Amino acid sequence: MGNFFGISFLILALALLLNTHSAFQPLQTSVAFSILGYNITCYVIPRAKDAFIKIGLYGKDMSKKGKPIIPETIGIIPAITYIFLMFCFIPFLFLKFLVIDTSGGGNREIGISQDYDKFKLFPHNKLSSYLSGMLSLESMILLGLIDDLFDIRWRHKFFLPAIASIPLLIVYYVDFGVTSILIPNFIKNYFELPFNNIDLKFGYYIYMAAVSIFCPNSINILAGVNGLEVGQSLVLSILLLLNDSCYLIPLDKNSPSYDSHLFSAAILIPYIGVSLALLKFNWYPSQVFVGDTFCYFSGMVFAIVGILGHFSKTLLLFFIPQIFNFLYSVPQLFAIIPCPRHRLPHFNPQDNKLYPSRVIFDKRLNPIKEKILILLENLKLLSLIKEKDIKTGEIIVKESSNFTIINLILVWFGPLREDHLCLVILILQFLVGVGSLIARHTIGPWLFGYDNLHWLVQ
Amino acid sequence: MGNFFGISFLILALALLLNTHSAFQPLQTSVAFSILGYNITCYVIPRAKDAFIKIGLYGKDMSKKGKPIIPETIGIIPAITYIFLMFCFIPFLFLKFLVIDTSGGGNREIGISQDYDKFKLFPHNKLSSYLSGMLSLESMILLGLIDDLFDIRWRHKFFLPAIASIPLLIVYYVDFGVTSILIPNFIKNYFELPFNNIDLKFGYYIYMAAVSIFCPNSINILAGVNGLEVGQSLVLSILLLLNDSCYLIPLDKNSPSYDSHLFSAAILIPYIGVSLALLKFNWYPSQVFVGDTFCYFSGMVFAIVGILGHFSKTLLLFFIPQIFNFLYSVPQLFAIIPCPRHRLPHFNPQDNKLYPSRVIFDKRLNPIKEKILILLENLKLLSLIKEKDIKTGEIIVKESSNFTIINLILVWFGPLREDHLCLVILILQFLVGVGSLIARHTIGPWLFGYDNLHWLVQ
């Protein structure tokens, strides 16, 4: 492991030496930080994990023979590694503001900014937004850790990301404050509006808070299979990087989106490093569990990238599988259909495979609900067990597979071993994401009148 | 308790309404936030403290009959309350930067800053330093919590504040970067130097990191008596406020130090609110223990105030009692004199009072050490138990009071009940602090050729 460290420091040093005049300077540095983050996380996890069990942070892996005890909340390790790497990243990301004369007490009588063309970094006046993003992220890590420690009730923890997003929103207000959004062309034409953007004012802050609540929670509810929390986050970050590269590869630095996607990529690449290291230990059969901390942390990274990069609508497109999972869960979450205490897949120790878990209807369901369930089964969205009433000839629904995407995949492709199940979900997520990306740059321009991806429409 | 909330919101609202054109606008708002912080902390502590015991965060109070179990690490509650209040404080502290035209993607084609004279807030370009301070503070809270959870070894935890100070130092480098300090007049004259300041360059960052390490750790080692950790932090913050008011009361807004001391006061006042609430529960007999988290949090608040306000040397003057405690402990810390496992005062359940704890010398000490101990006893800095060797007539030192300021106070004034002991220490600390403050503004100007407190020397 000492070797790995040596190598990564070497790579870091090389990258820093080579990047002074490249067009992608921040990206080279971020790759170096990513490698460093991977190595640090890989170094710390095996050394720290027993300490987590010792203080009571552990869980049982229910889908394994003997239900072994696994350390929980290990996601705090990549999260803290990441945030401190991002602090050290600052001098490689932003132009320096040089105070030439000061009367003391922190005053800035004469000051200049470093030359942009020479250094190819981000303008100094974007530093505040970056710092506010890091404050939100660190708040999320802190609140996530507290949630893992104290097991906060579901209806409270749902709002933790909104609290963590306070610094991001407040600094946005003080430091940027633009709250207008583009109106799709067809709406503009239909209502014959004389303007093509609308100022949401305070509504824009509610929208940003909603994005911050949505991303962490939607990752948190698509969970419970070894490697799934980290895997889906990695797929999401790869999709976002693909989207970024659409703007970066043409090297059109005059495009208004160029900088914001370079920024997004620079934030995501080190994230991929630390998450890959976590996946190494969290993949089937898991040696560690990631905890709510990691789901919150990941979701907040995406929310920050989307908000600061001003592409939060595109961001939400990549969350389609999570949105589907949520909508699909609604009948059970809101008790329209009975919801058992656990909805994780059923583990069969004989063949070491997972089967869809089922909810048994003790009382007969309302006939309308039964009809809908049967319709869903015909659409291949459920697996039911039905019985024919001997007297009336009616069909009675006795059991149904639980309403989660994980069970649905098992209905379609199951039974599967846990790692194969995870892989199938990740592959589907990736394919849906690529589809969304293509749709974004084909249907999007048609709706809004233009695409901010200039090379595509020119 | 609902009443308290109502009242504090009322005060907050009033303060916000009244403060638009006052010279002390940030201070009025900070008083309102302070009251709010006090109320929130008072509301949360009694409701949350049992949850801390439940997850294993508790300690035994050794200086009470029956050694009751007390929840530990409660300092995380005022710390988190404080940091989120400081996020919400931002719009009341800093001028807004208004982006008038943007090409999208977070770009700022045309932007202006709000008018300083109209709003009487801090310039927008200081926002980054403030955010970096909050990042360091939040990192300290996070690392403090991890220390309390995992009981990190002494030689590692000593450096946690240095890690937490990384964002502060890095943003200082990117955003301000002035690293020169004034040379005292007598040195300048003696060496006939042609300049009156010297550029420490990288050394200045080491100095700032040292201040960040020193403040939290020095509070952490003067601990172990109900109310002492919070009490000494409150005395420190009152002394710093006294120092600030020397610069603020003359209302000389052209003084270069005016802004930095207004800033310092604005940061300290809400801190006093949340700490007072903690003291309410931590004062003798303690219902809660504060944990390392609180000591680190407090120390970091002071370090940030001193570094961002550019008066870190003055700050260190107020830490004289803590510095004395450290120097006084050195013989035992570095094993020059044997050190027992615990050095807390000895509790006598009969009279409910504390007595100096003692170290018993099993082996006879080296005669030089014995002579020094006897000298210290004559200077009233130790209490010894000696024996005369019947054969040789030599005086042998058998026992000594332990080398901590707490035991020394008990040697001087003991035995004392725990709360009286704490009060005596706090009063002494306050008196020494006021003495330092006076010395700062009388000897300081003589050493440096001028005082930045203009009204005093004019």
Interface residues (C-beta under 8 A of the other chain):
Chain A: A51 I55 G56 I76 I80 I83 F84 F87 C88 I90 P91 F94 K96 F97 L98 V99 T102 S103 G104 G105 G106 N107 R108 G111 P123 H124 N125 K126 L127 S128 S129 L131 S132 M134 L135 E138 S139 I141 L142 L145 I146 L149 F150 I163 I166 P167 I170 V171 Y173 V174 D175 F176 G177 V178 P256 S257 Y258 D259 S260 H261 F263 L308 G309 H310 F311 N452
Chain B: A51 I55 G56 I76 I80 I83 F84 F87 C88 I90 P91 F94 K96 F97 L98 V99 T102 S103 G104 G105 G106 N107 R108 P123 H124 N125 K126 L127 S128 S129 L131 S132 M134 L135 E138 S139 I141 L142 L145 I146 L149 F150 I163 I166 P167 I170 V171 Y173 V174 D175 F176 G177 V178 P256 S257 Y258 D259 S260 H261 F263 L308 G309 H310 N452
